[in-house]
């Protein structure tokens, strides 16, 4: 069995689950530098970075995004 598992958890359960795992010392923080990307993840990031370099209009300003999705 691998040391690391990747799970998809519904939002409404995630916070409570993480709190419970911390209480029983089942999870630990990992430094960002310690996380290695898979070759597929690296390729996807490179593709996105190339798209941004070739089309600066591809990006949106954070304030525009917040305004677009802000609840009335």
N, C-alpha and C positions, 0 to 999 in steps of 0.2 A: 504494500500500500504506500502511495506517495506521501511525503511529509507535508505537502501543500495541496489543498483542495480548493477549487474555484466553484462558488455557489452563486445562484441567483435567488435572492430573497425578496419577497414582496415588501414594499416600503413600510407598510403598517406594522410589520413584525421585526424589521431589521434592528431598530434601536433597542427594543426590549431584549432581543436575542443577543446582541453584542454586550449589553449590560450583564446579562446572565453568564455569558462566557467569561467576561472579565472577573466576575465574582468567584468563579471556580478556577481561575487562573488557567483557562484553556486557550487564551489568545495572548499575543504579545505584539507590541509595536515593532515595525520594521523600518529601518532608515531607508529613505527613498533611493539612495545609492545602492542599496543591497538588492533591489528588485531588478531582475533581468527580464528583458522583453524577448518574446519568441521571434524567430525570423519573420513570421507572418505579421506580427505586430510592428516590427521595425519597417517592413515593406509598406504597410498601410500608413505609417507616420511619414515615411519618405514621400509617398504619393501625395499626401495632404500638403506637406511642405512645398513640394514642387508646384502644386496647384496654386498655393498662396503666392509663391514667387512669380509665377507666370500671370497671375490675375489678382492684383492687390484689391480689386473691388469684391473679391470673394469673401473678404472679411467684413464683419459688421461691428459697429461701435457698441460697447457694453451697454451704454445708456439707451441706445435704440432697441436693443434686445429686451432690456428690462421694461421699457415703455410698451413694447409690442405684447408682452405676456403678462403685464401687470393686471391684476384682477381689479375690476371697477369697484 
